């Protein structure tokens, strides 16, 4: 069977990376936000999870430790929150979706789960949902660059260096702005110093719902209001 060549069709969006002062704020608060995301107490939520499975995919270079507060908050509300279980997110690979499949199997997730993806994790979540819609109830992205130009962010150079491929030439066929065949919720922020707001909220038809949050890029998985908004989107 012939393999489909990698592709990343150009998007006509004109979004550019966030201005450097916003990136500087992200860098200045990086250590604090990572500590908060890992060790801060869970956020009290006013929703009932009723045992619904939620898989949280971390951002680029992040691991499950950095989504700990979000997952503990969801667990406290009755959800069954899982990390992605694949260590640090070093970028996409040709076998990534098979690895996620195995994680679902190992955790006994045999019915559609919600995928919550932070930054690059949201791009991965959307692409996985396109390939395995029977395993995904909905996708929630947090400052994820699925729209506009793949370089409309301040992380693409580091990404290419770490992942070993160009952001516009991933190791599998992908049209990132195409919506998965499941409900999608895109959270974005004008304060984001890493990913352009236009890239994270998408254009008409690229996400079912787009909601602005008042937090930095690093705070999507630790800010109490962001966590509450994510919980509401899971049961919406």
C-alpha distance (Angstrom), angle and dihedral (degrees) to the residues before:
residue distance angle dihedral
X1 . . .
X2 3.80 . .
X3 3.79 116.0 .
X4 3.78 119.6 -126.1
X5 3.81 108.8 -117.1
X6 3.79 117.0 -117.2
X7 3.78 112.3 -91.0
X8 3.76 138.9 175.8
X9 3.80 105.9 -178.8
X10 3.77 113.4 -147.0
X11 3.77 117.4 -100.0
X12 3.77 117.2 -145.7
X13 3.80 92.7 -135.2
X14 3.79 116.5 127.7
X15 3.80 98.1 -155.4
X16 3.78 116.0 140.3
X17 3.80 130.7 -158.9
X18 3.82 116.9 -79.8
X19 3.82 115.7 -89.2
X20 3.79 118.2 -87.0
X21 3.84 95.7 -112.1
X22 3.82 88.7 62.8
X23 3.80 90.3 48.3
X24 3.80 89.7 50.0
X25 3.81 89.7 55.0
X26 3.80 89.8 51.7
X27 3.80 90.6 51.2
X28 3.81 92.9 46.9
X29 3.78 92.2 52.6
X30 3.79 97.3 38.0
X31 3.81 98.7 105.0
X32 3.80 93.7 44.1
X33 3.78 93.5 48.8
X34 3.81 92.6 48.2
X35 3.81 91.0 50.9
X36 3.81 91.1 47.0
X37 3.78 92.6 48.1
X38 3.80 91.2 50.5
X39 3.79 106.0 36.1
X40 3.83 110.4 18.0
X41 3.83 115.1 111.8
X42 3.79 118.3 -94.9
X43 3.78 119.0 -87.2
X44 3.80 116.4 -114.3
X45 3.79 108.6 -118.7
X46 3.80 129.6 -157.9
X47 3.80 95.3 -146.3
X48 3.81 135.3 86.7
X49 3.79 116.1 -125.8
X50 3.82 95.5 -169.3
X51 3.78 91.8 -159.4
X52 3.81 95.6 -58.4
X53 3.81 111.7 161.9
X54 3.80 117.4 -119.6
X55 3.81 122.9 -175.6
X56 3.81 115.2 -161.1
X57 3.81 117.2 -156.7
X58 3.83 114.6 -160.5
X59 3.77 126.5 -133.4
X60 3.78 128.8 -102.1
X61 3.83 112.1 -51.6
X62 3.82 89.8 0.9
X63 3.80 127.9 113.5
X64 3.79 137.4 -157.5
X65 3.82 89.3 -80.9
X66 3.79 89.9 70.5
X67 3.81 92.6 56.0
X68 3.80 93.4 47.7
X69 3.81 97.8 107.9
X70 3.78 92.2 49.6
X71 3.80 92.8 48.9
X72 3.80 94.3 45.0
X73 3.80 89.5 50.6
X74 3.80 91.0 51.8
X75 3.81 91.7 46.5
X76 3.80 89.4 52.8
X77 3.80 90.1 56.1
X78 3.79 93.4 52.7
X79 3.80 101.5 -93.4
X80 3.81 121.9 127.4
X81 3.80 100.5 -125.6
X82 3.80 119.7 -168.3
X83 3.78 133.1 -173.1
X84 3.77 116.7 -132.3
X85 3.81 91.4 -108.5
X86 3.81 96.6 -144.4
X87 3.81 101.4 107.2
X88 3.78 121.4 -125.2
X89 3.78 115.4 3.0
X90 3.78 102.1 -118.1
X91 3.79 96.2 169.1
X92 3.79 136.4 -78.4
X93 3.80 124.8 -47.4
X94 3.78 135.6 -173.5
X95 3.82 92.5 -103.7
X96 3.82 97.8 40.7
X97 3.80 96.4 107.5
X98 3.80 91.8 49.4
X99 3.81 87.6 53.2
X100 3.80 90.8 52.2
X101 3.81 89.4 49.2
X102 3.80 89.3 55.2
X103 3.80 90.9 50.2
X104 3.81 90.0 54.2
X105 3.80 90.0 50.6
X106 3.81 94.6 46.5
X107 3.81 91.7 50.4
X108 3.78 92.9 48.0
X109 3.80 94.1 -119.2
X110 3.79 98.8 159.1
X111 3.80 99.5 159.1
X112 3.81 132.4 54.8
X113 3.81 112.7 -65.5
X114 3.79 132.1 -166.4
X115 3.79 114.4 -108.9
X116 3.80 116.9 -148.7
X117 3.78 112.9 -170.0
X118 3.77 126.2 -173.2
X119 3.82 115.9 -151.3
X120 3.84 107.3 -46.8
X121 3.80 86.4 8.4
X122 3.79 89.3 66.8
X123 3.80 91.8 52.9
X124 3.80 88.4 51.8
X125 3.81 90.9 47.8
X126 3.79 92.7 52.6
X127 3.80 92.7 48.2
X128 3.80 92.5 47.1
X129 3.80 90.1 51.1
X130 3.80 89.5 54.9
X131 3.79 90.1 54.3
X132 3.81 98.9 39.1
X133 3.82 108.0 24.1
X134 3.81 90.2 155.3
X135 3.82 88.7 67.4
X136 3.81 97.5 46.4
X137 3.81 127.4 73.5
X138 3.81 95.5 -178.3
X139 3.79 141.4 -25.4
X140 3.80 125.4 -125.8
X141 3.80 117.0 -168.9
X142 3.81 125.1 -162.9
X143 3.78 114.2 -157.5
X144 3.81 90.5 -31.7
X145 3.84 119.9 165.6
X146 3.80 99.1 -134.2
X147 3.81 96.5 132.3
X148 3.81 139.2 49.7
X149 3.81 117.0 21.2
X150 3.84 119.6 -16.8
X151 3.81 88.5 -125.3
X152 3.82 94.6 54.9
X153 3.79 88.8 110.4
X154 3.79 140.6 67.5
X155 3.80 96.0 -118.4
X156 3.80 104.9 62.3
X157 3.82 96.9 95.6
X158 3.79 92.8 52.3
X159 3.79 89.5 43.4
X160 3.80 92.8 55.5
X161 3.80 91.4 47.7
X162 3.83 93.6 50.3
X163 3.82 100.4 35.9
X164 3.80 95.6 42.3
X165 3.79 97.0 -132.9
X166 3.79 138.0 80.5
X167 3.78 117.9 -93.0
X168 3.81 88.5 -125.1
X169 3.82 93.1 49.0
X170 3.83 109.0 51.7
X171 3.82 121.0 173.6
X172 3.82 92.8 -101.9
X173 3.77 137.6 42.0
X174 3.79 111.6 -85.5
X175 3.78 141.6 163.6
X176 3.77 98.3 -170.7
X177 3.77 99.2 -169.8
X178 3.81 92.4 56.0
X179 3.81 109.5 103.6
X180 3.81 118.8 -119.3
X181 3.83 116.2 -117.8
X182 3.82 91.4 -104.6
X183 3.82 132.1 72.7
X184 3.80 111.4 -73.5
X185 3.80 130.7 -160.4
X186 3.80 119.0 -167.2
X187 3.80 118.8 -162.8
X188 3.79 117.0 -166.5
X189 3.78 138.7 166.1
X190 3.79 135.7 -148.0
X191 3.82 85.8 -146.1
X192 3.81 92.2 60.1
X193 3.79 109.1 124.3
X194 3.81 95.6 -174.7
X195 3.83 108.4 44.4
X196 3.80 125.5 36.3
X197 3.83 113.0 -114.2
X198 3.82 91.6 -126.0
X199 3.81 90.2 54.9
X200 3.81 92.8 49.9
X201 3.81 100.2 44.2
X202 3.80 98.0 40.2
X203 3.77 131.2 -153.8
X204 3.78 129.2 -77.1
X205 3.79 110.0 -55.7
X206 3.81 95.2 15.2
X207 3.83 94.5 93.4
X208 3.78 132.3 13.3
X209 3.80 95.0 -135.0
X210 3.81 131.5 17.3
X211 3.81 120.1 -169.7
X212 3.78 130.0 -178.7
X213 3.80 119.5 -134.1
X214 3.81 126.2 -166.6
X215 3.80 99.1 -128.3
X216 3.77 141.6 95.9
X217 3.80 122.9 -100.1
X218 3.79 91.9 -101.9
X219 3.81 92.1 51.1
X220 3.81 99.1 58.4
X221 3.82 90.6 98.3
X222 3.81 98.0 37.8
X223 3.81 109.7 34.8
X224 3.84 110.1 102.6
X225 3.81 94.7 -137.3
X226 3.80 90.7 48.7
X227 3.81 91.0 50.6
X228 3.81 91.0 49.2
X229 3.81 90.6 50.0
X230 3.81 91.1 50.0
X231 3.82 91.3 51.0
X232 3.80 91.3 50.7
X233 3.81 90.9 50.0
X234 3.81 91.6 52.7
X235 3.79 91.9 61.1
X236 3.81 98.8 31.4
